[in-house]
Amino acid sequence: MVSLSRKLLPSTSALAAFDSVARLGSFSGAAEELSLTQGAISRQVSGLEEQLGIQLFDRTSRGVALTAAGADYAKAVANALSQIRSASLAVMTKRHSDQLNLAILPTFGTRWLMPRIPQFVARHPEITLNFATRIGIFDFDRDGIDMAIHIGPMGEKGPDWPGAECTFLMEEMVAPVSSPAFLAAHPIKKGEDLMRLPLLHMASRPGAWNHWFESLGVTGTPAQGMRFEQFGNVAQACIAGLGVALMPLFLIDSELASGQLVEAFPHQVTSPSAYYAVAPMSKTGFRPVVAFRAWLLEEVGRYRENVDVVGW
């Protein structure tokens, strides 16, 4: 008698045959893809159906089609096989090098971090970096991430990330910016003038505009406007003349230098948010994490030394 645990663990060859037939819709197509005979594919699938006690395909003279149960199973098997392939590739390519799976914020990663990464690679050629994009708090173990660059609240408390160590990197100076054409069409003489204009909002900074107005002593409710998840999209919306955005100045250096964006009102404030390097407690001593964090702090220190104090 086959045990339940055995019934729940079909062979990978049977799963591969089932996956191929499910995707291609034919036993002959699966046989060609897997370099097997059609009879071998048929036996693998029939054996899988017998093992599970479920009919996975309806067989007719016109071909095969997944049953409802087969369609559900096909989705799960495809995901499982994809994970196995990825895990196998990771093991095969790792060899003698260390791997650091790093989650980065899209704009910070593109604008600030990536131009500096060659320096880390030159210093630590033995460490292979793998990048993923993440916004907000996530599960390190589930996502297979060793470290993240995260935006969180300023102050002693810092970001509330359970089971993780958060290392402060830098604060950011923000100011309202717009396109020159928008500013010419909507002159801003005082902070209150911004209250009546279309304001662009970042989903990750819901209180940013309120904080900016409070720093000026301006009371009231800011105008509602478009919301975005990435600063790059906010910058493009500003350039297109859709409104005024509160932007971290160090992330739009190129747009300010080219004149695509200008400060809409001369009042800069330190954002209530800051950047942190975050690692799960289980990885704080992991050599690639230690090396990357040390290098990152050096780069932040060097950058801040070269930035005008007014920019912070």
Salt bridges, closest charged atoms under 4 A:
ASP19 OD2 - ARG23 NE 3.02
GLU33 OE1 - ARG23 NH2 2.81
GLU49 OE1 - ARG59 NH2 2.86
ASP98 OD2 - ARG287 NH2 2.71
GLU126 OE2 - HIS124 ND1 3.24
GLU126 OE2 - ARG287 NH2 2.94
ASP143 OD2 - ARG134 NE 3.00
ASP143 OD1 - ARG142 NE 3.13
ASP146 OD1 - LYS283 NZ 2.39
GLU165 OE1 - ARG293 NH1 3.19
GLU171 OE2 - ARG304 NH2 2.77
GLU172 OE2 - ARG205 NH1 2.38
ASP193 OD1 - LYS190 NZ 3.26
GLU255 OE2 - ARG111 NH2 2.76
GLU298 OE1 - ARG123 NH1 3.09
GLU299 OE1 - ARG116 NE 3.78
GLU299 OE2 - ARG302 NH1 2.55
